């Protein structure tokens, strides 16, 4: 569609709203990590306090941290939504502009409903994917930084071990995710082929009926559907393998921490 996705993605990442969402997430994560220590301090004060007034200061700290975390999450979600919606509006406008500038022959070959799906559904899918990916990425980075900081204060040796093992696990997960993405693309292409085949046959049902081609078209469609089912089945198998290995890796990591510690 003659749309520079890299340029739009770069514009999204460098937008003030996006950086505000990142900063809010980092501050919210910091407040969340500080809450357990503040609660522990409050419990210590409760055990030794002579009056309720002695608990006022640590209780206010816990309440303040909770309020700060809630406000940071509110700001993060609102700013991220604003950034992604602006990105989607620009992208939808660019796709529409690219479509209406095509030759008339392009509109003769393509269904108007399909073109509308490109403008609405496809852009909506991209928007939701970007929001989900960016949100998870920002939360993950903030949690990683805060978690490593808290872990270093607890045990520097375990922190160094985690830093050494984590990149390897991330690399393996990334390679597997790329493979799963390719499998998903093949499965979607097969499903689209089935839908296109059915639409073609139903649109030309008079021609099919005049040549008595019902059985032939049924066999062709059945073959395409079974191929789509096979690809989706294998995708589910590989996804289940990935989830199983990830679960086992978490158990191995806990065992390694206990053994090393």
C-alpha atoms as a printed R data frame, in Angstrom:
    type eleno elety resid chain resno       x       y       z
1   ATOM     1    CA   UNK     A     1   0.000   0.000   0.000
2   ATOM     2    CA   UNK     A     2   2.992   2.280  -0.312
3   ATOM     3    CA   UNK     A     3   2.928   2.909   3.438
4   ATOM     4    CA   UNK     A     4   6.219   3.358   5.275
5   ATOM     5    CA   UNK     A     5   5.508   1.366   8.428
6   ATOM     6    CA   UNK     A     6   8.986   2.081   9.811
7   ATOM     7    CA   UNK     A     7   8.403   5.826   9.639
8   ATOM     8    CA   UNK     A     8   5.072   5.542  11.424
9   ATOM     9    CA   UNK     A     9   6.546   3.246  14.058
10  ATOM    10    CA   UNK     A    10   9.430   5.638  14.667
11  ATOM    11    CA   UNK     A    11   6.979   8.521  14.986
12  ATOM    12    CA   UNK     A    12   5.016   6.517  17.561
13  ATOM    13    CA   UNK     A    13   8.064   5.595  19.622
14  ATOM    14    CA   UNK     A    14   9.358   9.166  19.729
15  ATOM    15    CA   UNK     A    15   6.029  10.824  20.483
16  ATOM    16    CA   UNK     A    16   5.772  12.755  23.794
17  ATOM    17    CA   UNK     A    17   2.753  10.686  24.839
18  ATOM    18    CA   UNK     A    18   4.730   7.459  24.437
19  ATOM    19    CA   UNK     A    19   7.624   8.738  26.535
20  ATOM    20    CA   UNK     A    20   5.143   9.952  29.132
21  ATOM    21    CA   UNK     A    21   3.640   6.466  29.241
22  ATOM    22    CA   UNK     A    22   7.105   4.926  29.653
23  ATOM    23    CA   UNK     A    23   8.003   7.322  32.470
24  ATOM    24    CA   UNK     A    24   4.685   6.697  34.221
25  ATOM    25    CA   UNK     A    25   5.188   2.955  33.968
26  ATOM    26    CA   UNK     A    26   8.692   3.178  35.428
27  ATOM    27    CA   UNK     A    27   7.462   5.301  38.336
28  ATOM    28    CA   UNK     A    28   4.510   2.975  38.933
29  ATOM    29    CA   UNK     A    29   6.817  -0.045  38.963
30  ATOM    30    CA   UNK     A    30   9.135   1.673  41.424
31  ATOM    31    CA   UNK     A    31   6.201   2.439  43.699
32  ATOM    32    CA   UNK     A    32   4.978  -1.148  43.443
33  ATOM    33    CA   UNK     A    33   8.391  -2.522  44.373
34  ATOM    34    CA   UNK     A    34   8.584  -0.204  47.357
35  ATOM    35    CA   UNK     A    35   5.189  -1.242  48.746
36  ATOM    36    CA   UNK     A    36   6.268  -4.643  50.217
37  ATOM    37    CA   UNK     A    37   9.132  -3.027  52.123
38  ATOM    38    CA   UNK     A    38   6.804  -0.285  53.384
39  ATOM    39    CA   UNK     A    39   4.229  -2.862  54.475
40  ATOM    40    CA   UNK     A    40   6.942  -4.825  56.297
41  ATOM    41    CA   UNK     A    41   8.015  -1.657  58.088
42  ATOM    42    CA   UNK     A    42   4.396  -0.986  59.041
43  ATOM    43    CA   UNK     A    43   4.019  -4.493  60.484
44  ATOM    44    CA   UNK     A    44   7.175  -4.011  62.549
45  ATOM    45    CA   UNK     A    45   5.792  -0.744  63.912
46  ATOM    46    CA   UNK     A    46   2.441  -2.384  64.706
47  ATOM    47    CA   UNK     A    47   4.161  -5.063  66.792
48  ATOM    48    CA   UNK     A    48   6.059  -2.502  68.869
49  ATOM    49    CA   UNK     A    49   3.688   0.493  68.798
50  ATOM    50    CA   UNK     A    50   2.287   1.842  72.041
51  ATOM    51    CA   UNK     A    51  -0.531   3.781  70.406
52  ATOM    52    CA   UNK     A    52  -2.249   4.134  67.059
53  ATOM    53    CA   UNK     A    53  -0.470   7.428  66.458
54  ATOM    54    CA   UNK     A    54   2.838   5.595  66.171
55  ATOM    55    CA   UNK     A    55   1.488   3.799  63.083
56  ATOM    56    CA   UNK     A    56   0.340   6.968  61.340
57  ATOM    57    CA   UNK     A    57   3.590   7.732  59.519
58  ATOM    58    CA   UNK     A    58   4.327   4.247  58.076
59  ATOM    59    CA   UNK     A    59   0.629   3.800  57.228
60  ATOM    60    CA   UNK     A    60   0.634   7.077  55.310
61  ATOM    61    CA   UNK     A    61   3.696   5.898  53.406
62  ATOM    62    CA   UNK     A    62   1.947   2.680  52.356
63  ATOM    63    CA   UNK     A    63  -1.192   4.599  51.358
64  ATOM    64    CA   UNK     A    64   0.855   7.155  49.457
65  ATOM    65    CA   UNK     A    65   2.756   4.482  47.552
66  ATOM    66    CA   UNK     A    66  -0.504   2.737  46.625
67  ATOM    67    CA   UNK     A    67  -2.014   6.018  45.454
68  ATOM    68    CA   UNK     A    68   1.120   6.850  43.460
69  ATOM    69    CA   UNK     A    69   1.068   3.435  41.794
70  ATOM    70    CA   UNK     A    70  -2.598   3.836  40.836
71  ATOM    71    CA   UNK     A    71  -2.069   7.329  39.420
72  ATOM    72    CA   UNK     A    72   0.967   6.168  37.445
73  ATOM    73    CA   UNK     A    73  -1.018   3.297  35.937
74  ATOM    74    CA   UNK     A    74  -3.797   5.721  35.013
75  ATOM    75    CA   UNK     A    75  -1.358   8.095  33.323
76  ATOM    76    CA   UNK     A    76   0.475   5.250  31.592
77  ATOM    77    CA   UNK     A    77  -2.675   3.695  30.131
78  ATOM    78    CA   UNK     A    78  -4.155   7.051  29.084
79  ATOM    79    CA   UNK     A    79  -0.970   8.308  27.417
80  ATOM    80    CA   UNK     A    80  -0.344   4.975  25.688
81  ATOM    81    CA   UNK     A    81  -3.908   4.944  24.358
82  ATOM    82    CA   UNK     A    82  -3.517   8.507  23.060
83  ATOM    83    CA   UNK     A    83  -0.237   7.656  21.311
84  ATOM    84    CA   UNK     A    84  -1.582   4.479  19.701
85  ATOM    85    CA   UNK     A    85  -4.836   6.124  18.587
86  ATOM    86    CA   UNK     A    86  -2.879   8.930  16.926
87  ATOM    87    CA   UNK     A    87  -0.713   6.316  15.213
88  ATOM    88    CA   UNK     A    88  -3.799   4.410  13.992
89  ATOM    89    CA   UNK     A    89  -5.453   7.591  12.688
90  ATOM    90    CA   UNK     A    90  -2.357   8.519  10.669
91  ATOM    91    CA   UNK     A    91  -2.010   4.973   9.350
92  ATOM    92    CA   UNK     A    92  -5.685   4.683   8.372
93  ATOM    93    CA   UNK     A    93  -5.513   8.038   6.555
94  ATOM    94    CA   UNK     A    94  -2.383   6.962   4.669
95  ATOM    95    CA   UNK     A    95  -3.944   3.638   3.619
96  ATOM    96    CA   UNK     A    96  -7.084   5.438   2.411
97  ATOM    97    CA   UNK     A    97  -4.977   7.928   0.475
98  ATOM    98    CA   UNK     A    98  -2.981   5.109  -1.097
99  ATOM    99    CA   UNK     A    99  -6.168   3.300  -2.177
100 ATOM   100    CA   UNK     A   100  -7.966   6.226  -3.790
101 ATOM   101    CA   UNK     A   101  -4.878   7.104  -5.833
102 ATOM   102    CA   UNK     A   102  -4.861   3.696  -7.554
103 ATOM   103    CA   UNK     A   103  -5.882   3.211 -11.173
104 ATOM   104    CA   UNK     A   104  -9.487   2.426 -12.016
105 ATOM   105    CA   UNK     A   105  -8.400  -1.068 -13.097
106 ATOM   106    CA   UNK     A   106  -7.401  -1.723  -9.497
107 ATOM   107    CA   UNK     A   107 -10.988  -1.126  -8.337
108 ATOM   108    CA   UNK     A   108 -12.298  -3.372 -11.109
109 ATOM   109    CA   UNK     A   109 -10.143  -6.246  -9.873
110 ATOM   110    CA   UNK     A   110 -10.737  -5.801  -6.127
111 ATOM   111    CA   UNK     A   111 -13.944  -6.039  -4.147
112 ATOM   112    CA   UNK     A   112 -15.014  -2.833  -2.388
113 ATOM   113    CA   UNK     A   113 -15.777  -4.843   0.751
114 ATOM   114    CA   UNK     A   114 -12.215  -6.147   0.783
115 ATOM   115    CA   UNK     A   115 -10.836  -2.625   0.414
116 ATOM   116    CA   UNK     A   116 -13.022  -1.458   3.293
117 ATOM   117    CA   UNK     A   117 -11.656  -4.324   5.365
118 ATOM   118    CA   UNK     A   118  -8.128  -3.067   4.674
119 ATOM   119    CA   UNK     A   119  -9.055   0.405   5.886
120 ATOM   120    CA   UNK     A   120 -11.011  -0.655   8.973
121 ATOM   121    CA   UNK     A   121 -10.324  -4.192  10.182
122 ATOM   122    CA   UNK     A   122  -6.677  -4.479   9.159
123 ATOM   123    CA   UNK     A   123  -5.722  -1.113  10.628
124 ATOM   124    CA   UNK     A   124  -7.671  -1.988  13.787
125 ATOM   125    CA   UNK     A   125  -5.716  -5.233  14.075
126 ATOM   126    CA   UNK     A   126  -2.444  -3.335  13.666
127 ATOM   127    CA   UNK     A   127  -3.529  -0.815  16.301
128 ATOM   128    CA   UNK     A   128  -4.463  -3.502  18.830
129 ATOM   129    CA   UNK     A   129  -1.258  -5.394  18.132
130 ATOM   130    CA   UNK     A   130   0.859  -2.270  18.597
131 ATOM   131    CA   UNK     A   131  -0.952  -1.355  21.814
132 ATOM   132    CA   UNK     A   132  -0.549  -4.864  23.206
133 ATOM   133    CA   UNK     A   133   3.102  -5.170  22.167
134 ATOM   134    CA   UNK     A   134   4.149  -1.729  23.393
135 ATOM   135    CA   UNK     A   135   2.235  -2.105  26.652
136 ATOM   136    CA   UNK     A   136   3.749  -5.497  27.400
137 ATOM   137    CA   UNK     A   137   7.178  -4.291  26.337
138 ATOM   138    CA   UNK     A   138   7.104  -1.198  28.544
139 ATOM   139    CA   UNK     A   139   5.783  -3.173  31.526
140 ATOM   140    CA   UNK     A   140   8.400  -5.874  30.959
141 ATOM   141    CA   UNK     A   141  11.305  -3.430  30.728
142 ATOM   142    CA   UNK     A   142  10.156  -1.524  33.802
143 ATOM   143    CA   UNK     A   143   9.699  -4.765  35.744
144 ATOM   144    CA   UNK     A   144  13.096  -6.031  34.617
145 ATOM   145    CA   UNK     A   145  14.907  -2.879  35.711
146 ATOM   146    CA   UNK     A   146  13.086  -2.719  39.032
147 ATOM   147    CA   UNK     A   147  13.440  -6.444  39.662
148 ATOM   148    CA   UNK     A   148  17.162  -6.451  38.951
149 ATOM   149    CA   UNK     A   149  17.607  -3.458  41.243
150 ATOM   150    CA   UNK     A   150  15.727  -5.148  44.089
151 ATOM   151    CA   UNK     A   151  17.562  -8.424  43.453
152 ATOM   152    CA   UNK     A   152  20.948  -6.698  43.535
153 ATOM   153    CA   UNK     A   153  20.159  -5.195  46.931
154 ATOM   154    CA   UNK     A   154  19.245  -8.695  48.154
155 ATOM   155    CA   UNK     A   155  22.030 -10.769  46.535
156 ATOM   156    CA   UNK     A   156  24.558  -9.392  44.028
157 ATOM   157    CA   UNK     A   157  25.774 -12.910  43.147
158 ATOM   158    CA   UNK     A   158  22.326 -14.091  42.090
159 ATOM   159    CA   UNK     A   159  21.899 -10.867  40.127
160 ATOM   160    CA   UNK     A   160  25.065 -11.556  38.115
161 ATOM   161    CA   UNK     A   161  23.891 -15.113  37.489
162 ATOM   162    CA   UNK     A   162  20.513 -13.873  36.288
163 ATOM   163    CA   UNK     A   163  22.108 -11.329  33.958
164 ATOM   164    CA   UNK     A   164  24.234 -14.106  32.472
165 ATOM   165    CA   UNK     A   165  21.381 -16.581  31.937
166 ATOM   166    CA   UNK     A   166  18.589 -14.198  30.960
167 ATOM   167    CA   UNK     A   167  19.944 -13.128  27.522
168 ATOM   168    CA   UNK     A   168  20.283 -16.775  26.474
169 ATOM   169    CA   UNK     A   169  16.684 -17.511  27.451
170 ATOM   170    CA   UNK     A   170  15.467 -14.381  25.682
171 ATOM   171    CA   UNK     A   171  17.362 -15.317  22.516
172 ATOM   172    CA   UNK     A   172  15.890 -18.837  22.486
173 ATOM   173    CA   UNK     A   173  12.410 -17.436  23.082
174 ATOM   174    CA   UNK     A   174  12.875 -14.905  20.298
175 ATOM   175    CA   UNK     A   175  13.921 -17.551  17.772
176 ATOM   176    CA   UNK     A   176  10.963 -19.708  18.740
177 ATOM   177    CA   UNK     A   177   8.590 -16.739  18.502
178 ATOM   178    CA   UNK     A   178   9.784 -15.963  14.972
179 ATOM   179    CA   UNK     A   179   9.170 -19.573  13.955
180 ATOM   180    CA   UNK     A   180   5.678 -19.515  15.511
181 ATOM   181    CA   UNK     A   181   4.948 -16.256  13.708
182 ATOM   182    CA   UNK     A   182   5.825 -17.847  10.373
183 ATOM   183    CA   UNK     A   183   3.617 -20.827  11.171
184 ATOM   184    CA   UNK     A   184   0.772 -18.454  12.030
185 ATOM   185    CA   UNK     A   185   1.215 -16.611   8.738
186 ATOM   186    CA   UNK     A   186   1.049 -19.887   6.812
187 ATOM   187    CA   UNK     A   187  -2.090 -20.888   8.714
188 ATOM   188    CA   UNK     A   188  -3.754 -17.527   8.020
189 ATOM   189    CA   UNK     A   189  -2.819 -17.753   4.336
190 ATOM   190    CA   UNK     A   190  -4.381 -21.220   4.143
191 ATOM   191    CA   UNK     A   191  -7.567 -19.974   5.844
192 ATOM   192    CA   UNK     A   192  -7.747 -17.021   3.431
193 ATOM   193    CA   UNK     A   193  -7.305 -19.412   0.523
194 ATOM   194    CA   UNK     A   194 -10.274 -21.462   1.748
195 ATOM   195    CA   UNK     A   195 -12.432 -18.357   2.083
196 ATOM   196    CA   UNK     A   196 -11.416 -17.103  -1.352
197 ATOM   197    CA   UNK     A   197 -12.094 -20.486  -2.933
198 ATOM   198    CA   UNK     A   198 -15.565 -20.658  -1.376
199 ATOM   199    CA   UNK     A   199 -16.369 -17.105  -2.455
200 ATOM   200    CA   UNK     A   200 -15.231 -17.827  -6.004
201 ATOM   201    CA   UNK     A   201 -17.359 -20.970  -6.287
202 ATOM   202    CA   UNK     A   202 -20.466 -19.388  -4.772
203 ATOM   203    CA   UNK     A   203 -20.100 -16.298  -6.948
204 ATOM   204    CA   UNK     A   204 -19.973 -18.472 -10.069
205 ATOM   205    CA   UNK     A   205 -22.425 -21.138  -8.956
206 ATOM   206    CA   UNK     A   206 -24.291 -21.033 -12.305
207 ATOM   207    CA   UNK     A   207 -21.110 -21.869 -14.204
208 ATOM   208    CA   UNK     A   208 -20.215 -24.614 -11.719
209 ATOM   209    CA   UNK     A   209 -23.717 -26.095 -11.979
210 ATOM   210    CA   UNK     A   210 -23.752 -25.948 -15.782
211 ATOM   211    CA   UNK     A   211 -20.561 -28.043 -15.945
212 ATOM   212    CA   UNK     A   212 -21.668 -30.369 -13.111
213 ATOM   213    CA   UNK     A   213 -18.609 -29.392 -11.125
214 ATOM   214    CA   UNK     A   214 -20.098 -29.629  -7.633
215 ATOM   215    CA   UNK     A   215 -18.153 -32.739  -6.646
216 ATOM   216    CA   UNK     A   216 -14.898 -31.411  -8.085
217 ATOM   217    CA   UNK     A   217 -15.221 -28.086  -6.278
218 ATOM   218    CA   UNK     A   218 -16.192 -29.875  -3.062
219 ATOM   219    CA   UNK     A   219 -13.046 -32.017  -3.266
220 ATOM   220    CA   UNK     A   220 -10.900 -28.952  -3.950
221 ATOM   221    CA   UNK     A   221 -12.436 -27.103  -1.025
222 ATOM   222    CA   UNK     A   222 -12.097 -30.122   1.284
223 ATOM   223    CA   UNK     A   223  -8.416 -30.426   0.365
224 ATOM   224    CA   UNK     A   224  -7.815 -26.756   1.141
225 ATOM   225    CA   UNK     A   225  -9.730 -26.975   4.443
226 ATOM   226    CA   UNK     A   226  -7.781 -30.034   5.568
227 ATOM   227    CA   UNK     A   227  -4.497 -28.324   4.719
228 ATOM   228    CA   UNK     A   228  -5.585 -25.322   6.803
229 ATOM   229    CA   UNK     A   229  -6.524 -27.652   9.678
230 ATOM   230    CA   UNK     A   230  -3.153 -29.399   9.437
231 ATOM   231    CA   UNK     A   231  -1.243 -26.117   9.612
232 ATOM   232    CA   UNK     A   232  -3.306 -24.895  12.562
233 ATOM   233    CA   UNK     A   233  -2.791 -28.208  14.356
234 ATOM   234    CA   UNK     A   234   0.972 -28.031  13.973
235 ATOM   235    CA   UNK     A   235   0.930 -24.422  15.090
236 ATOM   236    CA   UNK     A   236  -0.908 -25.517  18.242
237 ATOM   237    CA   UNK     A   237   1.631 -28.302  18.825
238 ATOM   238    CA   UNK     A   238   4.592 -25.935  18.537
239 ATOM   239    CA   UNK     A   239   2.868 -23.338  20.715
240 ATOM   240    CA   UNK     A   240   2.152 -25.972  23.354
241 ATOM   241    CA   UNK     A   241   5.787 -27.098  23.209
242 ATOM   242    CA   UNK     A   242   6.925 -23.520  23.755
243 ATOM   243    CA   UNK     A   243   4.583 -23.058  26.724
244 ATOM   244    CA   UNK     A   244   5.700 -26.378  28.220
245 ATOM   245    CA   UNK     A   245   9.388 -25.569  27.900
246 ATOM   246    CA   UNK     A   246   8.787 -22.099  29.365
247 ATOM   247    CA   UNK     A   247   7.020 -23.590  32.389
248 ATOM   248    CA   UNK     A   248   9.814 -26.110  32.883
249 ATOM   249    CA   UNK     A   249  12.429 -23.350  32.540
250 ATOM   250    CA   UNK     A   250  10.799 -21.411  35.366
251 ATOM   251    CA   UNK     A   251  11.069 -24.450  37.612
252 ATOM   252    CA   UNK     A   252  14.700 -25.000  36.607
253 ATOM   253    CA   UNK     A   253  15.461 -21.347  37.294
254 ATOM   254    CA   UNK     A   254  13.978 -21.604  40.791
255 ATOM   255    CA   UNK     A   255  16.021 -24.761  41.440
256 ATOM   256    CA   UNK     A   256  19.164 -23.022  40.189
257 ATOM   257    CA   UNK     A   257  18.545 -20.062  42.500
258 ATOM   258    CA   UNK     A   258  18.090 -22.362  45.491
259 ATOM   259    CA   UNK     A   259  21.172 -24.410  44.586
260 ATOM   260    CA   UNK     A   260  23.365 -21.392  43.917
261 ATOM   261    CA   UNK     A   261  22.063 -19.475  46.913
